[in-house]
């Protein structure tokens, strides 16, 4: 499936993906603070040998990366740096655009979009998608797109796609996506991230 189509019916209790336009996967990993000593192309066997014991630990920051169209992506296997670090996405978007998509079992979706170093819109949906739960320079930036997808941002109704599906489609509308097969390719670009110690605060 194209875009994020494979995610719609998938059992994903934790989802943390960061995208950046017109960067290579390696460039995005470097911008996210990947430890150079761990950044490498690995076979699936090598990946398991290096990371299997810590893959889903939230403080291990194990990631894989790839590219879909003009967007690079980084998949966090057990962490959520994309929403822990409030400044990270803005930094990733320098000279381009970047977005993060985080979801967990609460249910919660955290969607953020930044352009050229500035957070345009952040939508934290634990309490809904009404305007009072927005951040960024233009909190209503995606209202027309949300309405076209059947949501009603003024009342918090997510429409027929549901909370996750709504933001999957919003992400796809920007051209971002990832192929499920790329997570399990014969070789994967992978690393461990090094969070900025002065900025990261555990998300609620």
MDTraj code that builds the backbone (N, CA, C; nanometers):
import mdtraj as md
import numpy as np

residues = "UNK UNK UNK UNK UNK UNK UNK UNK UNK UNK UNK UNK UNK UNK UNK UNK UNK UNK UNK UNK UNK UNK UNK UNK UNK UNK UNK UNK UNK UNK UNK UNK UNK UNK UNK UNK UNK UNK UNK UNK UNK UNK UNK UNK UNK UNK UNK UNK UNK UNK UNK UNK UNK UNK UNK UNK UNK UNK UNK UNK UNK UNK UNK UNK UNK UNK UNK UNK UNK UNK UNK UNK UNK UNK UNK UNK UNK UNK UNK UNK UNK UNK UNK UNK UNK UNK UNK UNK UNK UNK UNK UNK UNK UNK UNK UNK UNK UNK UNK UNK UNK UNK UNK UNK UNK UNK UNK UNK UNK UNK UNK UNK UNK UNK UNK UNK UNK UNK UNK UNK UNK UNK UNK UNK UNK UNK UNK UNK UNK UNK UNK UNK UNK UNK UNK UNK UNK UNK UNK UNK UNK UNK UNK UNK UNK UNK UNK UNK UNK UNK UNK UNK UNK UNK UNK UNK UNK UNK UNK UNK UNK UNK UNK UNK UNK UNK UNK UNK UNK UNK UNK UNK UNK UNK UNK UNK UNK UNK UNK UNK UNK UNK UNK UNK UNK UNK UNK UNK UNK UNK UNK UNK UNK UNK UNK UNK UNK UNK UNK UNK UNK UNK UNK UNK".split()
xyz = np.array([
    [0.0828, -0.1188, 0.0000],
    [0.0000, 0.0000, 0.0000],
    [0.0872, 0.1252, 0.0000],
    [0.0362, 0.2295, -0.0602],
    [0.1113, 0.3534, -0.0658],
    [0.0867, 0.4355, 0.0587],
    [0.1643, 0.5401, 0.0767],
    [0.1465, 0.6290, 0.1899],
    [0.1644, 0.5556, 0.3211],
    [0.0620, 0.5594, 0.4039],
    [0.0622, 0.4873, 0.5315],
    [-0.0491, 0.3837, 0.5345],
    [-0.0941, 0.3407, 0.4180],
    [-0.2112, 0.2547, 0.4086],
    [-0.2035, 0.1301, 0.4933],
    [-0.0863, 0.0709, 0.5072],
    [-0.0737, -0.0525, 0.5840],
    [-0.0957, -0.0304, 0.7331],
    [-0.0860, 0.0944, 0.7786],
    [-0.1012, 0.1218, 0.9214],
    [-0.2470, 0.1229, 0.9670],
    [-0.3401, 0.1454, 0.8757],
    [-0.4783, 0.1691, 0.9166],
    [-0.5359, 0.0549, 0.9992],
    [-0.5099, -0.0669, 0.9603],
    [-0.5642, -0.1802, 1.0341],
    [-0.4610, -0.2523, 1.1183],
    [-0.3430, -0.1926, 1.1338],
    [-0.2346, -0.2600, 1.2048],
    [-0.2467, -0.2410, 1.3561],
    [-0.1979, -0.3380, 1.4289],
    [-0.1935, -0.3312, 1.5747],
    [-0.0634, -0.2621, 1.6135],
    [-0.0714, -0.1320, 1.6378],
    [0.0465, -0.0521, 1.6681],
    [0.0241, 0.0217, 1.7999],
    [0.0489, -0.0445, 1.9132],
    [0.0252, 0.0224, 2.0415],
    [0.1112, 0.1457, 2.0616],
    [0.2291, 0.1480, 1.9985],
    [0.3141, 0.2662, 2.0032],
    [0.3622, 0.2971, 1.8624],
    [0.3427, 0.4208, 1.8211],
    [0.3854, 0.4644, 1.6887],
    [0.4562, 0.5978, 1.7024],
    [0.5822, 0.6035, 1.6632],
    [0.6573, 0.7281, 1.6661],
    [0.7416, 0.7366, 1.5390],
    [0.6977, 0.8215, 1.4470],
    [0.7672, 0.8370, 1.3193],
    [0.7925, 0.9853, 1.2945],
    [0.9105, 1.0161, 1.2478],
    [0.9468, 1.1529, 1.2115],
    [0.9820, 1.1559, 1.0640],
    [0.9335, 1.2575, 0.9945],
    [0.9561, 1.2718, 0.8510],
    [1.0224, 1.4068, 0.8229],
    [1.1037, 1.4117, 0.7185],
    [1.1596, 1.5387, 0.6710],
    [1.1686, 1.5340, 0.5190],
    [1.1318, 1.6424, 0.4560],
    [1.1278, 1.6493, 0.3104],
    [1.2641, 1.6871, 0.2542],
    [1.2992, 1.6230, 0.1438],
    [1.4206, 1.6537, 0.0678],
    [1.5495, 1.6295, 0.1461],
    [1.5456, 1.5396, 0.2423],
    [1.6660, 1.4927, 0.3092],
    [1.6821, 1.3447, 0.2813],
    [1.8047, 1.2964, 0.2848],
    [1.8249, 1.1526, 0.2807],
    [1.7960, 1.0970, 0.4201],
    [1.7769, 0.9666, 0.4268],
    [1.7524, 0.9038, 0.5564],
    [1.8704, 0.9252, 0.6504],
    [1.9894, 0.9171, 0.5967],
    [2.1089, 0.9368, 0.6791],
    [2.1151, 1.0803, 0.7311],
    [2.0818, 1.1768, 0.6464],
    [2.0817, 1.3172, 0.6890],
    [1.9804, 1.3409, 0.8012],
    [1.8639, 1.2786, 0.7883],
    [1.7639, 1.2947, 0.8924],
    [1.8116, 1.2329, 1.0236],
    [1.8721, 1.1165, 1.0174],
    [1.9258, 1.0551, 1.1385],
    [2.0321, 1.1430, 1.2028],
    [2.1172, 1.2002, 1.1209],
    [2.2223, 1.2873, 1.1753],
    [2.1617, 1.4099, 1.2416],
    [2.0583, 1.4678, 1.1798],
    [1.9933, 1.5838, 1.2393],
    [1.9238, 1.5474, 1.3707],
    [1.8761, 1.4247, 1.3810],
    [1.8082, 1.3811, 1.5020],
    [1.9043, 1.3435, 1.6138],
    [2.0337, 1.3469, 1.5850],
    [2.1318, 1.3191, 1.6881],
    [2.1728, 1.1737, 1.6985],
    [2.1730, 1.1033, 1.5869],
    [2.2157, 0.9636, 1.5896],
    [2.3614, 0.9526, 1.6325],
    [2.3901, 0.8562, 1.7159],
    [2.5263, 0.8286, 1.7586],
    [2.6046, 0.7764, 1.6378],
    [2.7073, 0.8488, 1.5933],
    [2.7814, 0.8046, 1.4735],
    [2.8381, 0.6640, 1.4866],
    [2.8690, 0.6235, 1.6074],
    [2.9266, 0.4905, 1.6270],
    [2.8254, 0.3795, 1.6020],
    [2.6962, 0.4147, 1.6026],
    [2.5916, 0.3137, 1.5826],
    [2.5219, 0.3265, 1.4479],
    [2.5497, 0.4318, 1.3739],
    [2.4802, 0.4583, 1.2479],
    [2.5402, 0.3733, 1.1363],
    [2.4600, 0.2800, 1.0828],
    [2.5126, 0.1879, 0.9823],
    [2.4001, 0.1164, 0.9101],
    [2.4315, 0.0660, 0.7915],
    [2.3441, -0.0277, 0.7217],
    [2.3673, -0.1654, 0.7833],
    [2.2597, -0.2297, 0.8246],
    [2.2711, -0.3605, 0.8878],
    [2.1797, -0.4605, 0.8179],
    [2.2243, -0.5833, 0.8090],
    [2.1325, -0.6892, 0.7698],
    [2.0364, -0.7119, 0.8865],
    [1.9255, -0.7799, 0.8600],
    [1.8319, -0.8072, 0.9679],
    [1.8990, -0.8895, 1.0793],
    [1.9879, -0.9778, 1.0427],
    [2.0586, -1.0570, 1.1441],
    [2.1476, -0.9673, 1.2288],
    [2.2185, -0.8770, 1.1648],
    [2.3046, -0.7847, 1.2382],
    [2.2226, -0.6911, 1.3260],
    [2.1092, -0.6459, 1.2732],
    [2.0221, -0.5582, 1.3503],
    [1.9743, -0.6290, 1.4776],
    [1.9317, -0.7541, 1.4636],
    [1.8866, -0.8308, 1.5793],
    [2.0005, -0.8531, 1.6783],
    [2.1177, -0.8830, 1.6275],
    [2.2314, -0.9068, 1.7161],
    [2.2680, -0.7813, 1.7950],
    [2.2600, -0.6652, 1.7291],
    [2.3003, -0.5405, 1.7938],
    [2.1938, -0.4841, 1.8876],
    [2.0644, -0.5040, 1.8520],
    [1.9604, -0.4286, 1.9218],
    [1.8466, -0.5112, 1.9820],
    [1.8447, -0.6399, 1.9601],
    [1.7281, -0.7178, 2.0019],
    [1.6979, -0.7032, 2.1505],
    [1.8020, -0.6965, 2.2340],
    [1.7822, -0.6919, 2.3787],
    [1.7279, -0.5574, 2.4268],
    [1.7459, -0.4519, 2.3474],
    [1.7057, -0.3177, 2.3914],
    [1.6067, -0.2527, 2.2960],
    [1.5598, -0.3270, 2.1983],
    [1.4833, -0.2684, 2.0884],
    [1.3641, -0.1868, 2.1365],
    [1.2930, -0.2366, 2.2355],
    [1.1703, -0.1694, 2.2788],
    [1.1858, -0.0959, 2.4121],
    [1.3078, -0.0738, 2.4545],
    [1.3300, 0.0069, 2.5742],
    [1.3186, 0.1546, 2.5384],
    [1.2412, 0.2283, 2.6170],
    [1.2131, 0.3660, 2.5778],
    [1.3335, 0.4581, 2.5916],
    [1.4356, 0.4165, 2.6683],
    [1.5541, 0.5011, 2.6808],
    [1.6714, 0.4507, 2.5974],
    [1.6454, 0.3527, 2.5102],
    [1.7511, 0.3024, 2.4219],
    [1.7537, 0.3776, 2.2892],
    [1.6397, 0.4318, 2.2480],
    [1.6290, 0.5154, 2.1277],
    [1.6829, 0.4452, 2.0028],
    [1.6402, 0.3201, 1.9836],
    [1.6779, 0.2453, 1.8641],
    [1.5849, 0.2847, 1.7501],
    [1.6420, 0.3173, 1.6353],
    [1.5619, 0.3625, 1.5221],
    [1.6088, 0.2978, 1.3930],
    [1.5166, 0.2879, 1.2993],
    [1.5495, 0.2552, 1.1618],
    [1.5020, 0.3698, 1.0750],
    [1.5562, 0.3790, 0.9549],
    [1.5278, 0.4947, 0.8694],
    [1.5207, 0.4530, 0.7242],
    [1.4491, 0.5322, 0.6465],
    [1.4366, 0.5067, 0.5041],
    [1.3819, 0.6287, 0.4329],
    [1.3351, 0.6076, 0.3131],
    [1.2869, 0.7189, 0.2317],
    [1.1633, 0.6753, 0.1550],
    [1.0696, 0.7683, 0.1433],
    [0.9466, 0.7456, 0.0680],
    [0.9239, 0.8697, -0.0169],
    [0.9362, 0.8554, -0.1477],
    [0.9231, 0.9720, -0.2343],
    [1.0273, 1.0762, -0.1980],
    [0.9841, 1.1979, -0.1729],
    [1.0773, 1.3051, -0.1385],
    [1.0957, 1.3201, 0.0128],
    [1.0372, 1.2285, 0.0908],
    [1.0435, 1.2391, 0.2359],
    [1.1282, 1.1263, 0.2953],
    [1.2199, 1.1627, 0.3851],
    [1.2898, 1.0636, 0.4665],
    [1.2073, 1.0374, 0.5912],
    [1.2189, 0.9181, 0.6457],
    [1.1484, 0.8852, 0.7691],
    [1.2415, 0.8159, 0.8679],
    [1.2110, 0.8343, 0.9959],
    [1.2804, 0.7639, 1.1044],
    [1.1750, 0.7029, 1.1952],
    [1.1845, 0.5736, 1.2170],
    [1.0894, 0.4981, 1.2979],
    [1.1543, 0.4679, 1.4325],
    [1.0920, 0.5141, 1.5401],
    [1.1405, 0.4846, 1.6745],
    [1.0704, 0.3583, 1.7249],
    [1.1475, 0.2585, 1.7579],
    [1.0893, 0.1284, 1.7926],
    [1.0297, 0.1257, 1.9326],
    [1.0896, 0.1934, 2.0278],
    [1.0370, 0.1893, 2.1633],
    [1.0362, 0.3234, 2.2334],
    [1.0743, 0.4279, 2.1632],
    [1.0866, 0.5604, 2.2246],
    [0.9956, 0.6594, 2.1541],
    [0.9954, 0.7817, 2.2028],
    [0.9115, 0.8849, 2.1419],
    [0.9811, 1.0208, 2.1490],
    [1.1067, 1.0213, 2.1031],
    [1.1835, 1.1454, 2.1016],
    [1.1152, 1.2527, 2.0184],
    [1.0397, 1.2107, 1.9167],
    [0.9741, 1.3069, 1.8280],
    [0.8768, 1.3968, 1.9024],
    [0.8279, 1.3533, 2.0195],
    [0.7410, 1.4405, 2.0987],
    [0.8011, 1.4742, 2.2345],
    [0.9035, 1.4037, 2.2784],
    [0.9707, 1.4374, 2.4038],
    [1.0464, 1.5691, 2.3926],
    [1.1102, 1.5888, 2.2793],
    [1.1967, 1.7051, 2.2604],
    [1.1196, 1.8134, 2.1861],
    [1.0765, 1.9160, 2.2577],
    [0.9908, 2.0188, 2.1992],
    [1.0585, 2.0973, 2.0866],
    [1.1907, 2.1051, 2.0887],
    [1.2620, 2.1850, 1.9897],
    [1.3111, 2.1048, 1.8697],
    [1.3076, 1.9731, 1.8822],
    [1.3706, 1.8893, 1.7806],
    [1.3094, 1.9093, 1.6425],
    [1.1788, 1.9043, 1.6310],
    [1.1162, 1.9102, 1.4995],
    [1.1479, 2.0416, 1.4289],
    [1.1479, 2.1513, 1.5034],
    [1.1812, 2.2800, 1.4432],
    [1.3231, 2.2776, 1.3874],
    [1.4152, 2.2181, 1.4615],
    [1.5533, 2.2086, 1.4146],
    [1.5635, 2.1196, 1.2912],
    [1.4879, 2.0111, 1.2884],
    [1.4914, 1.9216, 1.1730],
    [1.4413, 1.9900, 1.0473],
    [1.3528, 2.0869, 1.0623],
    [1.2889, 2.1505, 0.9473],
    [1.3704, 2.2646, 0.8878],
    [1.4888, 2.2907, 0.9387],
    [1.5704, 2.4000, 0.8859],
    [1.5925, 2.3816, 0.7366],
    [1.5478, 2.4778, 0.6564],
    [1.5642, 2.4719, 0.5118],
    [1.4686, 2.3773, 0.4420],
    [1.3727, 2.3206, 0.5143],
    [1.2808, 2.2246, 0.4545],
    [1.1536, 2.2178, 0.5390],
    [1.0837, 2.1060, 0.5331],
    [0.9662, 2.0822, 0.6171],
    [0.9843, 1.9498, 0.6882],
    [0.9287, 1.9407, 0.8077],
    [0.9370, 1.8170, 0.8846],
    [0.8062, 1.7963, 0.9588],
    [0.7731, 1.6722, 0.9840],
    [0.6533, 1.6434, 1.0629],
    [0.6780, 1.5207, 1.1482],
    [0.6087, 1.5164, 1.2604],
    [0.6156, 1.3997, 1.3481],
    [0.4757, 1.3468, 1.3705],
    [0.4671, 1.2161, 1.3830],
    [0.3404, 1.1479, 1.4050],
    [0.3621, 1.0478, 1.5166],
    [0.2942, 1.0703, 1.6280],
    [0.3075, 0.9834, 1.7441],
    [0.1698, 0.9387, 1.7877],
    [0.1561, 0.8117, 1.8197],
    [0.0290, 0.7603, 1.8710],
    [0.0586, 0.6535, 1.9740],
    [-0.0282, 0.6470, 2.0759],
    [-0.0152, 0.5401, 2.1737],
    [-0.1523, 0.4895, 2.2133],
    [-0.1558, 0.4049, 2.3136],
    [-0.2791, 0.3336, 2.3452],
    [-0.3736, 0.4128, 2.4345],
    [-0.3476, 0.5405, 2.4630],
    [-0.4277, 0.6128, 2.5638],
    [-0.5752, 0.6329, 2.5309],
    [-0.6262, 0.6640, 2.4144],
    [-0.5581, 0.6848, 2.2858],
    [-0.5095, 0.8293, 2.2714],
    [-0.4054, 0.8436, 2.1995],
    [-0.3469, 0.9751, 2.1787],
    [-0.2849, 0.9801, 2.0409],
    [-0.3003, 1.0924, 1.9731],
    [-0.2225, 1.1202, 1.8539],
    [-0.1603, 1.2575, 1.8734],
    [-0.0312, 1.2669, 1.8492],
    [0.0380, 1.3945, 1.8533],
    [0.0954, 1.4182, 1.7147],
    [0.0461, 1.5219, 1.6479],
    [0.0879, 1.5550, 1.5117],
    [0.1508, 1.6929, 1.5144],
    [0.2718, 1.7052, 1.4609],
    [0.3388, 1.8341, 1.4565],
    [0.3976, 1.8550, 1.3169],
    [0.3915, 1.9789, 1.2725],
    [0.4411, 2.0137, 1.1389],
    [0.5211, 2.1424, 1.1495],
    [0.6433, 2.1400, 1.0989],
    [0.7325, 2.2555, 1.1062],
    [0.7919, 2.2849, 0.9695],
    [0.8180, 2.4120, 0.9450],
    [0.8766, 2.4552, 0.8182],
    [0.9872, 2.5556, 0.8480],
    [1.1035, 2.5315, 0.7898],
    [1.2159, 2.6255, 0.7961],
    [1.2437, 2.6740, 0.9387],
    [1.2481, 2.5794, 1.0294],
    [1.2885, 2.6115, 1.1656],
    [1.1794, 2.6596, 1.2581],
    [1.0543, 2.6635, 1.2102],
    [0.9446, 2.7136, 1.2916],
    [0.8316, 2.6113, 1.2980],
    [0.7791, 2.5889, 1.4187],
    [0.6636, 2.5016, 1.4327],
    [0.5410, 2.5736, 1.3784],
    [0.4810, 2.5169, 1.2748],
    [0.3614, 2.5763, 1.2155],
    [0.2389, 2.5359, 1.2960],
    [0.2219, 2.4063, 1.3172],
    [0.1048, 2.3543, 1.3862],
    [0.1418, 2.2325, 1.4691],
    [0.0908, 2.2286, 1.5898],
    [0.1007, 2.1103, 1.6722],
    [-0.0376, 2.0749, 1.7240],
    [-0.0796, 1.9505, 1.7059],
    [-0.2103, 1.9054, 1.7522],
    [-0.1897, 1.7877, 1.8459],
    [-0.2219, 1.8081, 1.9726],
    [-0.2093, 1.7054, 2.0748],
    [-0.3502, 1.6624, 2.1107],
    [-0.3864, 1.5402, 2.0754],
    [-0.5283, 1.5041, 2.0712],
    [-0.5782, 1.4262, 2.1922],
    [-0.5012, 1.4203, 2.3001],
    [-0.5490, 1.3470, 2.4163],
    [-0.6822, 1.4040, 2.4660],
    [-0.6973, 1.5345, 2.4533],
    [-0.8201, 1.5999, 2.4976],
    [-0.9120, 1.6373, 2.3819],
    [-0.8694, 1.6100, 2.2575],
    [-0.9522, 1.6424, 2.1422],
    [-0.8746, 1.7226, 2.0397],
    [-0.9438, 1.7632, 1.9317],
    [-0.8768, 1.8395, 1.8264],
    [-0.9301, 1.9819, 1.8181],
    [-0.9983, 2.0269, 1.9228],
    [-1.0484, 2.1635, 1.9222],
    [-0.9326, 2.2624, 1.9215],
    [-0.9576, 2.3855, 1.8769],
    [-0.8508, 2.4856, 1.8678],
    [-0.7737, 2.5079, 1.9970],
    [-0.8370, 2.4911, 2.1133],
    [-0.7658, 2.5201, 2.2375],
    [-0.6565, 2.4179, 2.2681],
    [-0.6509, 2.3104, 2.1928],
    [-0.5485, 2.2092, 2.2145],
    [-0.4379, 2.2176, 2.1075],
    [-0.4254, 2.3327, 2.0440],
    [-0.3268, 2.3503, 1.9372],
    [-0.2085, 2.4338, 1.9854],
    [-0.0957, 2.4179, 1.9142],
    [0.0206, 2.5026, 1.9348],
    [0.0738, 2.5434, 1.7984],
    [0.1777, 2.6272, 1.7973],
    [0.2412, 2.6669, 1.6725],
    [0.2008, 2.8052, 1.6260],
    [0.2710, 2.8511, 1.5230],
    [0.2472, 2.9849, 1.4701],
    [0.1123, 2.9965, 1.3998],
    [0.0641, 2.8864, 1.3444],
    [-0.0623, 2.8870, 1.2709],
    [-0.1441, 2.7648, 1.3136],
    [-0.2049, 2.7713, 1.4317],
    [-0.2753, 2.6535, 1.4854],
    [-0.3866, 2.6002, 1.3961],
    [-0.4423, 2.6854, 1.3086],
    [-0.5533, 2.6436, 1.2221],
    [-0.5071, 2.6064, 1.0806],
    [-0.3778, 2.5867, 1.0651],
    [-0.3198, 2.5649, 0.9326],
    [-0.3870, 2.4520, 0.8554],
    [-0.4249, 2.3453, 0.9242],
    [-0.4797, 2.2272, 0.8569],
    [-0.6308, 2.2124, 0.8749],
    [-0.6978, 2.3153, 0.9209],
    [-0.8412, 2.3020, 0.9456],
    [-0.9192, 2.2634, 0.8205],
    [-0.8867, 2.3247, 0.7077],
    [-0.9618, 2.2930, 0.5855],
    [-0.9386, 2.1485, 0.5438],
    [-0.8157, 2.0992, 0.5598],
    [-0.7867, 1.9603, 0.5268],
    [-0.8607, 1.8650, 0.6216],
    [-0.8628, 1.8990, 0.7496],
    [-0.9345, 1.8157, 0.8461],
    [-1.0834, 1.8109, 0.8148],
    [-1.1392, 1.9253, 0.7796],
    [-1.2812, 1.9303, 0.7455],
    [-1.3107, 1.8502, 0.6190],
    [-1.2202, 1.8564, 0.5216],
    [-1.2388, 1.7801, 0.3980],
    [-1.2367, 1.6295, 0.4237],
    [-1.1703, 1.5891, 0.5318],
    [-1.1628, 1.4475, 0.5681],
    [-1.2778, 1.4060, 0.6605],
    [-1.3705, 1.4976, 0.6830],
    [-1.4890, 1.4648, 0.7600],
    [-1.4832, 1.5014, 0.9065],
    [-1.3735, 1.5648, 0.9505],
    [-1.3623, 1.6055, 1.0902],
    [-1.4251, 1.7426, 1.1100],
    [-1.4538, 1.7735, 1.2353],
    [-1.5061, 1.9060, 1.2712],
    [-1.4181, 1.9618, 1.3834],
    [-1.3118, 2.0316, 1.3456],
    [-1.2181, 2.0808, 1.4462],
    [-1.2810, 2.1701, 1.5521],
    [-1.3884, 2.2397, 1.5178],
    [-1.4509, 2.3303, 1.6149],
    [-1.5186, 2.2546, 1.7287],
    [-1.5608, 2.1315, 1.7026],
    [-1.6292, 2.0527, 1.8053],
    [-1.5459, 1.9355, 1.8553],
    [-1.4356, 1.9041, 1.7859],
    [-1.3513, 1.7924, 1.8265],
    [-1.3882, 1.6600, 1.7636],
    [-1.4893, 1.6576, 1.6770],
    [-1.5287, 1.5323, 1.6120],
    [-1.4267, 1.4939, 1.5051],
    [-1.3854, 1.3676, 1.5067],
    [-1.2815, 1.3224, 1.4137],
    [-1.3366, 1.2665, 1.2833],
    [-1.4658, 1.2403, 1.2777],
    [-1.5247, 1.1923, 1.1539],
    [-1.5035, 1.0447, 1.1309],
    [-1.5349, 0.9968, 1.0097],
    [-1.5376, 0.8527, 0.9818],
    [-1.4015, 0.7843, 0.9882],
    [-1.2932, 0.8588, 0.9757],
    [-1.1609, 0.7967, 0.9762],
    [-1.1113, 0.7644, 1.1163],
    [-1.1728, 0.8226, 1.2176],
    [-1.1229, 0.8036, 1.3528],
    [-0.9974, 0.8857, 1.3757],
    [-0.9508, 0.8876, 1.4996],
    [-0.8390, 0.9752, 1.5344],
    [-0.7116, 0.9410, 1.4579],
    [-0.6720, 0.8143, 1.4612],
    [-0.5484, 0.7778, 1.3920],
    [-0.5624, 0.7933, 1.2411],
    [-0.6705, 0.7411, 1.1865],
    [-0.6890, 0.7482, 1.0422],
    [-0.6893, 0.8909, 0.9915],
    [-0.7452, 0.9809, 1.0701],
    [-0.7498, 1.1223, 1.0310],
    [-0.6097, 1.1776, 1.0113],
    [-0.5206, 1.1477, 1.1042],
    [-0.3863, 1.2033, 1.0947],
    [-0.2968, 1.1224, 1.0008],
    [-0.3287, 0.9950, 0.9796],
    [-0.2602, 0.9211, 0.8730],
    [-0.2881, 0.9887, 0.7383],
    [-0.4140, 1.0216, 0.7141],
    [-0.4502, 1.0836, 0.5870],
    [-0.3905, 1.2235, 0.5734],
    [-0.3850, 1.2968, 0.6835],
    [-0.3245, 1.4295, 0.6799],
    [-0.1770, 1.4200, 0.6443],
    [-0.1087, 1.3211, 0.7005],
    [0.0322, 1.2971, 0.6694],
    [0.0496, 1.2589, 0.5229],
    [-0.0346, 1.1681, 0.4752],
    [-0.0277, 1.1260, 0.3352],
    [-0.0535, 1.2428, 0.2408],
    [-0.1429, 1.3336, 0.2812],
    [-0.1737, 1.4488, 0.1974],
    [-0.0549, 1.5397, 0.1753],
    [0.0412, 1.5351, 0.2657],
    [0.1634, 1.6142, 0.2506],
    [0.2677, 1.5415, 0.1665],
    [0.2375, 1.4178, 0.1287],
    [0.3296, 1.3401, 0.0461],
    [0.4188, 1.2463, 0.1239],
    [0.4076, 1.2468, 0.2559],
    [0.4916, 1.1606, 0.3389],
    [0.4300, 1.0217, 0.3507],
    [0.5141, 0.9242, 0.3778],
    [0.4670, 0.7879, 0.3945],
    [0.5834, 0.6955, 0.4193],
    [0.5554, 0.5684, 0.4275],
    [0.6601, 0.4680, 0.4391],
    [0.6014, 0.3327, 0.4024],
    [0.6830, 0.2505, 0.3411],
    [0.6407, 0.1155, 0.3050],
    [0.6742, 0.0202, 0.4188],
    [0.5777, -0.0609, 0.4572],
    [0.6007, -0.1559, 0.5652],
    [0.7202, -0.2457, 0.5353],
    [0.7360, -0.2828, 0.4101],
    [0.8456, -0.3734, 0.3734],
    [0.9817, -0.3131, 0.4042],
    [0.9910, -0.1796, 0.4050],
    [1.1200, -0.1159, 0.4305],
    [1.1670, -0.1366, 0.5746],
    [1.0725, -0.1616, 0.6661],
    [1.1123, -0.1896, 0.8042],
    [1.1802, -0.3255, 0.8166],
    [1.1531, -0.4126, 0.7208],
    [1.2038, -0.5494, 0.7277],
    [1.2850, -0.5845, 0.6026],
    [1.3427, -0.4818, 0.5404],
    [1.4222, -0.5048, 0.4204],
    [1.5460, -0.5888, 0.4539],
    [1.6085, -0.6401, 0.3510],
    [1.7266, -0.7252, 0.3718],
    [1.8347, -0.6508, 0.4497],
    [1.8520, -0.5233, 0.4178],
    [1.9409, -0.4379, 0.4957],
    [1.8642, -0.3128, 0.5362],
    [1.8891, -0.2649, 0.6578],
    [1.8195, -0.1469, 0.7082],
    [1.9216, -0.0477, 0.7627],
    [1.8953, 0.0805, 0.7387],
    [1.9761, 0.1858, 0.7983],
    [1.9248, 0.2065, 0.9408],
    [2.0116, 0.1965, 1.0376],
    [1.9674, 0.2000, 1.1763],
    [2.0720, 0.2667, 1.2643],
    [2.0293, 0.3013, 1.3857],
    [2.1174, 0.3715, 1.4785],
    [2.0507, 0.3796, 1.6141],
    [2.1232, 0.4375, 1.7094],
    [2.0664, 0.4806, 1.8363],
    [2.0773, 0.6326, 1.8425],
    [1.9703, 0.6969, 1.8835],
    [1.9699, 0.8417, 1.8967],
    [2.0298, 0.8826, 2.0311],
    [2.0828, 1.0032, 2.0319],
    [2.1346, 1.0610, 2.1558],
    [2.0509, 1.1842, 2.1873],
    [1.9531, 1.1730, 2.2761],
    [1.8673, 1.2877, 2.3072],
    [1.9463, 1.4021, 2.3684],
    [1.9005, 1.5234, 2.3415],
    [1.9613, 1.6415, 2.4000],
    [1.9299, 1.6413, 2.5495],
    [2.0298, 1.6327, 2.6357],
    [2.0018, 1.6148, 2.7791],
    [1.9333, 1.7334, 2.8446],
    [1.9473, 1.8521, 2.7870],
    [1.8904, 1.9711, 2.8495],
    [1.7482, 2.0003, 2.8065],
    [1.6983, 1.9243, 2.7060],
    [1.5687, 1.9589, 2.6508],
    [1.4630, 1.8509, 2.6680],
    [1.5059, 1.7267, 2.6698],
    [1.4084, 1.6187, 2.6690],
    [1.3361, 1.6103, 2.8022],
    [1.2047, 1.6117, 2.7956],
    [1.1205, 1.5912, 2.9145],
    [1.0163, 1.4885, 2.8796],
    [0.9987, 1.3924, 2.9660],
    [0.9029, 1.2843, 2.9381],
    [0.7649, 1.3382, 2.9084],
    [0.7064, 1.2935, 2.7961],
    [0.5737, 1.3420, 2.7614],
    [0.4702, 1.2751, 2.8505],
    [0.3665, 1.3500, 2.8797],
    [0.2625, 1.2981, 2.9702],
    [0.1747, 1.1985, 2.8977],
])
top = md.Topology()
chain = top.add_chain()
for i, resn in enumerate(residues, 1):
    res = top.add_residue(resn, chain, resSeq=i)
    for name in ("N", "CA", "C"):
        top.add_atom(name, md.element.get_by_symbol(name[0]), res)
traj = md.Trajectory(xyz[None], top)
